[in-house]
Amino acid sequence: MTAGTLHVRLVGTPPMVELVRVGDVEDDFWFALPVQLAPGVVVTNGGQRVSVPLERFLSNRRWLRDVCTNYQVGLDFDDEVREILLRAQHEREVVARLLTQHDEGAELDVECSILISSPDSRYQRELREFQVRDLAKLLGLEHGANFSVPGVARRL
């Protein structure tokens, strides 16, 4: 038996995840959501809706699952959120597989070496063996380098 439900859906541009409080969701649980998921988030509709950035939702999805289980709160995902969660799980499995399988890494190393030695490449020096290995793994991931580090571009 659940003590209420959270409807979880994708809204807006850039996409935000909106959690809607439905039924008898305990206040302790509800007030912990914005604190854990994203401090300073927007709480709307008389405190019945919380919107959080998609990235924060994804990075805290296991916490959300555990706290919903502890408070017996049901989760109702819309199709878009369900698809994003399935894709995130698939990417996690791919990363785990790539990090544990060294045989496939050899193939990626060759592809990586070809890419680095391409005339279109910006690389100006030889990479060490471990750098080629790690770069090959990153290139094998769909979203392996979707971040930036301030100041690094000057050093490449």
Secondary structure, DSSP 8 states (H G I E B T S, - for coil): --S-EEEEEEETTTTEEEEEEESS--HHHHHHHHHHH-TT-EEETTTTEEEEEHHHHHHTHHHHHHHHHHHT-EEEE-HHHHHHHHHHHHHHHHHHHHHH-HHHHHHHHHHHHHHHHSTT----S---HHHHHHHHHHHTSTTTT----TTGGGG-
